[in-house]
């Protein structure tokens, strides 16, 4: 059976693996840790590296697909472009939130097939919560005790609109977009949790008028889409993966209610 029709045999072991990566992160989170910086000045901790090693070793044992992780991203497009199916991983999304110790950081694991996420797992280690989805089978939330429930976006949206945004990033273009929305409530959230808030119906919209990388979004995009929502660029096209040399995403919108034209508020914003 083609992978696109049956990624689900991998979902349970990936969920267990992502939770194990989360446990390793928490071991460091609850102790003293040092913060280093990468060449682009983004922070790096021992937790990023511990989760990376856990996931890379574990995923290699599950399936013979290539692995692209934030902590091993220097793979040329000439090589990546030959991949039809691969793992896309962010071992610790929200390192700034980790350093602030506010709990809003995640472990993200996606399986990409022909440029689209067909399986996604997002674990929130500090809260003991996991979100996961596979193409055609819905999206789910699992608590620390293992209780699992189906999740769905909210339609129609709440009034006032509930808009999630980054705790650590902002821009004038974002403020312009928000000023056009009308009555809304801002809900600051870190990491890929913003997607999950939309997916589980606790927020209506997440506009990202700023830079992100492909590993930041893939797993959570799968969760949102399987919960009935959309993740699209400012032209209305779903985000695609490994389709160009750069691993940066365009600006995008995440929303649940498809009946409203969320793109109209982005007129003149380029990204």
Secondary structure by P-SEA (a helix, b strand, c coil): cccccccccaaaaaaaaaaaaaaaaaaaaaccbbbbbccccccccaaaaaaaaaaaaaaaacccbbbbccccccccaaaaaaccbbbbbcccccaaaaaaccccbbbbbbbbccccccbbbbbbccccbbbbccccccccccccccbbbbbbbbccccccbbbbbbcccccaaaaaaaaaccbbbbbbbccaaaaaaaaaccccbbbccccccccccaaaaaaaaaacccccccccccccccccccccccccccccccccccccccccccc
